[in-house]
Amino acid sequence: MELNTIRIVQARSWTSACREKAGLFDVSHMLGVVVRGADRVAFMESLCVADIKAIPAGMGGLSVITNADGGIIDDCIITNAGDHLYMVINAGHEDKDIPHMEVGVLPLDTSFPHHFFELG
């Protein structure tokens, strides 16, 4: 019991330090996906569980990419960048996430580190 209490206290101290001073997170394992076009919100809402249209410009949130049965394929971060949506996924899951997203979508460019999708 005491060991769990120590871990909780340490986690709270770490969280407070990051919020009050600075934190560092390695994003080298992440992959950016840019989604453009008039149908970008409808497309992302068909792919994820987030209420994309409710995300204000310049803000983002956590969500999950789902399959046709509602099962979770991967987690993601989605940001409303105004004229496009920016999604961050785990680059280690690129082989399953990107093909799932490409169904019915013509990819414009797949140059590293971003994938670009243009929607009607």
Helices and strands as residue ranges (DSSP letters): H 2-20, E 30-37, H 40-47, G 52-54, E 60-66, E 72-80, E 85-90, G 91-93, H 94-102, E 107-109, E 114-119
